[in-house]
């Protein structure tokens, strides 16, 4: 008996040591093996969930998704179709016997139908461009969707016809629109999005809306299917009043459009109650400031009695869905870096139902994710933690526990040792506000040893980081860095006042919030003064450039896709029309000194920190000319610097996995150059 016990003990010891020895740290190529769930759609009776399963295609260098089905108890997990093309936007019919979805074809994206009982699939559309906002009619006999219709560009001069066989230059591209290009898309072809209906058994699409206006976003049918409610900006000066939109109705048979809201501010996401009495929607009265909380409003079906019902919640409301009894709505919100699902009654009482929604942005730990709900109240949503990207989770009606029903990365993450993520809170020296941040420790972290400390500033700046899975943070930790990522003032999920502290003060006191976090970690023995490194992209790049212009405490910096000069950036970026008055008073030529005051380029004469400057060569949000201003200035001053231009990369560098790897690898290579030899 003693010999048998000893044998078991030896086996367990061997399993512990050798089993753990098989685990590796997270590596670059692991990115291509990661998968995550998105857009879960639960069937009306709550039995099935259809979702988009995303994975990284190593050969195509992009994320691709196809549709899968799974029972709400986690059983019968299966691929929906045998197609190996991009599939998205699954939408259950009202009685749950069919599933409409969008799928790629050789000609473009089309609407397909899947019959649940037979497993048959058919393409039911033939469209000139991709459909969006796919929505079933209450009886299940029609589908509504939005689609872009192209128009002809302006013609200024008549050019002679080129001789046959001549190799003339291309004709000029001419635009007279305020908004004519977008980061990640490039030049936007002229045209307008409109609302269409299509018979559920297939046939010709029918256009409901008209006019030179965009009709986008969620669509909501009236219970009698005689009207569709939508959000649009149909004002005469809509291009310049771009923050404004109203809730409209359009007659399904006659195409008559009627505005139901009339105020200065965005009114979006209309949702008609099942009993047909109310319309819920999201919006706010525009005060023209850096950040405003999106509130949940209610009005009667005819547009009367408009009032806010979420006034007691100082957080932005998203993704509203009515309950079947028309007694309240489900919705999502971010609170202190964590995305929640909640329920609100018509008199404004809010009950939180779930934490940890997200996990569909792999690069950095931003808010994301979605949910859906069955007629009986079963909720399906994407759940994430720092240990895994989005998996599917389920909450049963009146249930208090969350059941995670998938483990999409078990084959990978069970054999990887990730860095532990810990939440910290500290006081801002500016005004004693509580500031939240997270620390990621290297795998096998030993508190008795000294590690380099890497500050990673988030973008936006009106965004938030949180306790979510992040490839970037894990790869930095795997390389031996303690990583600190804070939510300085201006971050969302802490209320309107906190987010709006950056109005005409950006970069401003948020700089001190970051540095206070560094000092806090030094005091705790997590960071060390002689081994500090700093990076960030977009608004994080702005903050990084500002930090090294304000102090010389960091061994090295990587400034990714920054704004260096607000005067030049504001007038060349794709969103050039959106800065005046909401960030700084007036236009750049009206407030030259104010725009320059907050430009990191104004501090470039102070920079002594070795600095890598990085940007995507196709970036239209923070154009390469901004990054070049920093690099050229540092070269003229003969400071240690290098310029990394990433080909085929827009502002969203992480959109191509290989570009994300390039970004992280170059950041680490630069920092490793300046690490103390004893810590390499």
C-alpha positions, -999 to +999 in steps of 0.1 A: +000+000+000+028+023+009+046+015-024+014+023-044+010+056-026+046+065-033+041+056-070+011+079-072+030+107-055+059+103-080+035+104-110+018+135-096+051+152-091+063+143-126+030+155-141+033+188-122+069+195-133+068+180-168+032+191-175+040+227-166+073+224-185+052+218-216+035+252-212+051+281-232+048+318-230+025+335-255+043+342-288+038+361-320+025+333-341+000+323-314-020+353-327-029+333-358-043+305-337-066+326-316-104+325-322-132+345-307-170+347-308-189+377-320-225+387-327-243+359-308-280+356-318-302+334-296-333+318-311-367+331-300-374+300-279-339+301-263-327+267-275-300+277-300-273+303-304-259+312-338-227+333-337-199+344-359-167+325-351-136+346-359-102+334-366-069+347-381-061+335-416-023+332-417-023+331-455-047+359-461-034+379-432-068+390-419-096+380-396-122+358-412-155+347-398-181+320-405-213+311-387-217+283-360-246+270-340-246+257-304-273+247-279-276+270-249-264+242-227-232+240-247-240+209-267-243+202-304-216+228-314-215+227-352-208+248-383-239+263-398-230+258-435-203+241-455-194+274-471-158+287-466-165+323-472-171+353-450-205+350-432-220+376-409-252+392-395-272+361-385-308+371-377-336+347-365-370+349-380-398+358-354-409+321-350-373+307-351-378+285-382-354+304-404-322+323-402-312+351-425-276+360-428-251+378-451-225+359-470-198+367-495-200+356-531-179+362-562-201+392-570-202+407-535-222+402-503-257+388-505-286+378-482-290+341-476-317+321-459-312+289-438-342+267-430-337+252-395-357+220-400-342+210-433-308+226-432-314+239-467-297+272-478-305+296-505-294+329-518-324+352-518-310+385-531-290+400-560-278+433-548-256+460-563-238+466-529-235+451-495-266+450-472-265+462-436-289+464-406-307+432-416-341+431-397-371+408-399-407+420-402-430+409-373-448+383-394-415+370-409-426+377-445-402+405-452-366+417-444-356+453-442-320+464-447-298+494-456-277+496-488-255+522-504-265+535-539-237+552-558-241+585-575-220+601-602-191+624-591-191+660-602-176+669-636-159+703-639-142+701-673-148+681-705-115+663-714-108+654-750-111+617-757-077+600-758-065+585-791-070+548-795-041+529-778-027+561-762-014+558-726-028+589-710-029+595-672-061+586-653-088+612-652-088+633-620-108+623-590-131+652-581-152+657-550-173+684-536-183+667-503-173+676-468-167+639-459-150+621-487-124+597-472-122+574-442-094+557-425-093+520-435-116+526-465-097+553-484-117+573-509-155+571-504-174+567-536-202+592-538-236+579-529-262+576-502-275+547-481-312+539-482-337+515-466-350+486-486-374+457-481-371+422-496-396+393-495-383+367-471-386+340-499-365+362-522-373+386-550-367+422-560-356+447-533-378+477-529-364+511-520-384+530-492-363+561-485-353+588-510-333+620-511-296+629-508-293+618-472-278+587-454-302+563-437-282+540-415-282+522-382-307+499-366-342+495-381-373+487-361-407+476-376-440+486-362-461+456-349-484+460-379-455+461-403-468+493-419-439+515-407-401+512-402-384+534-377-348+546-382-323+573-374-310+598-400-298+633-405-321+648-432-315+684-423-307+707-452-272+714-437-266+678-427-230+677-438-221+705-413-245+695-386-230+660-386-236+654-349-273+659-353-298+631-362-335+625-356-358+595-353-380+590-383-407+567-395-412+556-431-444+541-445-437+506-459-463+510-486-461+547-495-426+557-485-438+588-466-412+599-441-420+617-409-396+631-382-405+622-346-378+640-328-366+676-333-336+687-313-300+696-316-282+663-308-279+627-320-311+606-316-303+570-327-312+533-324-350+534-323-366+503-309-404+498-309-420+481-279-437+447-286-471+462-277-465+490-302-471+518-276-435+532-272-403+539-290-371+537-270-340+555-284-306+567-275-293+603-276-285+636-258-289+673-261-257+684-278-237+708-255-207+708-278-182+694-254-155+667-254-177+639-241-214+635-234-232+604-219-256+588-243-290+585-225-319+562-229-351+580-240-387+569-243-416+584-264-450+573-275-453+557-309-465+590-324-435+609-311-452+626-281-441+625-244-404+623-250-384+618-218-352+603-205-354+572-183-317+566-176-310+598-158-299+580-126-271+562-146-241+584-153-229+560-181-234+558-218-262+534-229-259+511-259-275+481-276-311+485-263-336+456-266-371+454-253-384+427-231-414+407-244-439+423-220-429+459-229-420+466-193-384+476-198-353+472-218-320+453-218-289+474-226-251+476-222-228+501-205-192+504-195-184+510-158-148+514-146-133+496-175-157+467-176-187+462-199-220+453-183-254+440-194-284+455-175-321+459-174-340+491-169-377+495-161-398+522-177-395+543-145-357+541-146-348+514-121-317+497-133-305+462-124-271+448-135-273+413-150-238+405-161-202+416-162-173+410-185-189+415-219-163+419-247-133+402-261-138+409-298-108+434-300-077+412-297-049+438-299-056+460-269-081+457-241-108+480-254-146+477-248-164+455-274-188+426-276-226+421-279-256+402-266-290+390-276-320+377-257-347+351-263-385+357-258-382+339-225-354+361-212-323+338-218-293+360-226-264+350-248-234+373-248-197+374-256-177+371-224-140+379-218-114+380-191-077+388-193-071+351-197-092+346-228-108+364-258-146+363-264-163+331-256-201+325-255-219+327-222-255+323-212-277+337-184-310+319-178-341+340-168-338+351-132-306+332-130-277+346-109-249+326-124-233+329-158-225+297-178-197+299-202-206+274-229-176+276-253-138+274-248-127+283-283-090+286-274-086+256-251-062+239-276-039+269-274-043+288-241-042+256-220-006+253-231+004+289-226+014+307-195-001+342-196+009+372-175-013+379-145-034+411-147-041+430-115-063+461-110-049+491-091-063+524-079-044+555-070-050+592-063-043+619-089-020+646-075-040+672-095-073+669-076-072+637-056-095+619-080-094+581-080-076+568-111-079+532-122-052+512-140-040+476-145-006+460-141+003+429-162+031+409-147+055+387-167+048+349-165+067+334-136+070+369-120+093+370-090+087+400-068+123+399-055+136+406-090+138+439-109+119+441-141+116+469-167+083+488-165+064+496-197+036+522-197+010+517-224-014+546-230-048+540-246-062+557-277-093+578-281-088+596-258-125+592-252-123+554-248-114+530-220-091+501-213-102+473-190-098+438-176-101+422-210-078+399-231-051+417-249-025+403-273-002+433-270-002+434-232+006+396-231+034+398-256+050+427-237+047+407-205+061+376-222+091+396-232+098+403-195+082+437-190+058+447-162+031+465-182+010+493-168-021+506-186-042+534-170-075+550-176-065+586-171-091+615-170-109+617-203-115+579-203-151+567-206-169+545-181-164+569-152-192+594-159-197+624-181-178+649-159-147+627-158-147+622-196-153+659-202-123+670-182-102+671-214-123+699-230-098+725-241-073+708-218-059+679-239-032+669-234-034+683-199-040+669-164-043+634-179-005+636-182-002+639-145-027+611-140-004+588-159+028+599-141+010+595-107+004+559-117+041+554-124+050+569-091+025+547-073+040+516-089+075+528-080+064+533-044+050+497-044+082+483-057+066+472-090+085+498-111+120+512-108+131+547-118+160+535-139+140+511-160+109+530-173+096+528-208+066+544-225+045+538-256+010+542-270-009+546-302-031+574-316-042+593-285-017+571-267+009+583-291+000+618-283+003+612-246+037+594-251+051+623-271+037+647-244+053+627-216+088+627-231+084+664-239+076+671-202+102+649-185+133+627-192+125+599-168+120+572-194+148+551-209+131+549-243+098+557-260+078+544-290+054+570-303+029+553-325+005+571-350+005+604-331-009+638-335+021+662-332+006+694-345-032+700-340-031+728-366-019+706-394-036+674-383-071+690-379-071+700-416-057+669-432-072+640-413-103+621-425-123+636-396-110+671-401-144+687-397-150+673-362-126+691-339-136+727-337-154+737-305-158+701-292-121+698-284-108+733-287-127+766-292-129+777-329-110+765-360-072+764-361-070+798-379-093+813-353-074+799-323-038+794-335-022+798-301-047+774-284-042+747-309-004+751-307-005+751-269-017+715-269+004+702-297+032+679-286+054+694-313+056+725-291+076+705-266+099+688-290+129+710-280+128+693-246+130+657-257+161+638-248+145+603-246+155+578-274+124+577-295+110+553-321+083+569-343+059+546-359+029+550-383+009+531-409+016+544-444-021+545-453-032+562-421-058+588-428-068+595-391-033+606-379-016+609-413+021+600-417+029+637-420+022+640-383+047+613-373+073+627-397+072+660-379+084+644-348+110+622-365+123+651-386+125+674-355+144+648-335+168+642-364+175+679-368+182+680-331+206+650-335+186+629-309+184+591-309+155+583-331+143+559-359+112+561-381+091+529-388+066+531-416+043+501-418+031+493-454-005+486-461-015+498-426-042+523-419-048+538-385-060+504-374-026+487-376-040+456-358-065+450-387-038+428-403-022+404-379+012+406-395+012+444-390+002+440-354+032+416-350+054+442-367+043+469-343+049+449-312+082+434-324+097+468-333+085+483-300+102+455-280+134+456-301+137+493-295+131+490-257+154+460-254+182+482-267+179+504-237+172+478-210+199+474-183+221+445-192+214+427-159+177+426-169+180+414-205 
